[in-house]
Amino acid sequence: MKIQSFIGSTPLVELTTFDVPVGVRIFAKVEFMNPGGSIKDRIVSYILDDAERRGVLKPGATIVENTSGNTGASIAALAATRGYRAILTMPDKVSKEKQDALRAMGAEVIICPTSAPPGSEKHYVSCARRIHAETPGSFTLNQYDNPLNGEAHFHSTGPEIWDALGRSVTAFVASGSTGGTISGTSRYLKMKNPSVTSVLLDPVGSIYHRYFHEGVVDPSQIAPYFVEGAGEDHLAKCMDFSVVDDVIQFSDADAFATCRHLATREGLMCGGTSGANVWGAVQVARTLAEPATIVTVLPDSGNKYMSKIYNPDWLTQNGFGTGENRELEPTR
Ligand SMILES: Cc1ncc(COP(=O)(O)O)c(C=O)c1O
């Protein structure tokens, strides 16, 4: 069987070392155990299957996509097994390990400046659009605006959580970039039980938090942050706020401190958004008095960030201490 057959059905582990009220349980789906190394395998396989069925992705064609790395890794892996060419554009803040992994699987990688304003020629999204337009017969997943992104989670992540935990699920908590994970999973869980609460984690420097609470996209709020794969500088069509009940902000320090805790206390060496997601799950847990079950996802592995989140020099240079003694931030 090819790698495609092993996407999804990821382990659901209970996190037991965080200081949360008695009776409140936190579970996390270990998405970095997907064969392409992240949660993005789910949407890439779903969208490519659909495109092949509809005949819009022809044998030997080129797949072009803008990515912060994980969608690119899934595309590179599935393109390798299915005989497609892959051209992937990324912002230069993406870790070197992630860039190299795509090249290792035969993809062409184009690095664009993170500082390029959205819509400008050099922005990684515009760059992918241009290459797609100029490459005859090419296919783009258009992951930010493609409704199949959320649909993939509606048909896989949501049912897997429900089948494992059923009506005990109180809340689903996740950070979002395209919004596919939070929107599709929340839509499924709310369909099964409308009282499930959905909470989006948004990094300081992203637009979603203010948009959710005040209905405003404020470009002056766009600021750099280190966590890769969460937050946005534009509104993605896949982000469906009608199934989101609250948006809370996290900082890089919150996410990285929780990564450290997950690695050293739970044996789960995760990427920055996993740290953010678990930090958020802990914050939600601390607001609850009744027995409850909070579910989140660990989108990718810490192996992709050895030069950053798990590198004491990098942590020190960027003002996070060495990571050695940092405790999980208290509730805000
Ligand atoms: C590491 C990581 N975590 C979380 C996400 C967010 O997922 P979504 O795009 O479904 O909102 C991404 C998306 O790129 C990611 O790369």
The ligand as a Tripos MOL2 file, in Angstrom:
@<TRIPOS>MOLECULE
LIG
   16    16     1     0     0
SMALL
NO_CHARGES

@<TRIPOS>ATOM
      1 C1          2.3940   23.7370   11.8150 C.3       1 LIG1
      2 C2          0.9940   24.1430   11.4670 C.ar      1 LIG1
      3 N1          0.0770   24.1860   12.4330 N.ar      1 LIG1
      4 C3         -1.1770   24.5950   12.2010 C.ar      1 LIG1
      5 C4         -1.5790   24.9870   10.9410 C.ar      1 LIG1
      6 C5         -2.9480   25.5700   10.7780 C.3       1 LIG1
      7 O1         -3.8290   24.7780   10.1040 O.3       1 LIG1
      8 P1         -4.9730   25.3780    9.1870 P.3       1 LIG1
      9 O2         -4.3320   25.8600    7.9260 O.co2     1 LIG1
     10 O3         -5.8630   24.1940    8.9640 O.co2     1 LIG1
     11 O4         -5.6750   26.4890    9.8710 O.co2     1 LIG1
     12 C6         -0.6570   24.9390    9.8960 C.ar      1 LIG1
     13 C7         -1.0260   25.4130    8.5690 C.2       1 LIG1
     14 O5         -0.2260   25.7200    7.7340 O.2       1 LIG1
     15 C8          0.6630   24.5070   10.1620 C.ar      1 LIG1
     16 O6          1.5970   24.4610    9.1870 O.3       1 LIG1
@<TRIPOS>BOND
     1     1     2 1
     2     2     3 ar
     3     2    15 ar
     4     3     4 ar
     5     4     5 ar
     6     5     6 1
     7     5    12 ar
     8     6     7 1
     9     7     8 1
    10     8     9 2
    11     8    10 1
    12     8    11 1
    13    12    13 1
    14    12    15 ar
    15    13    14 2
    16    15    16 1
@<TRIPOS>SUBSTRUCTURE
     1 LIG1         1 GROUP 0 **** ****
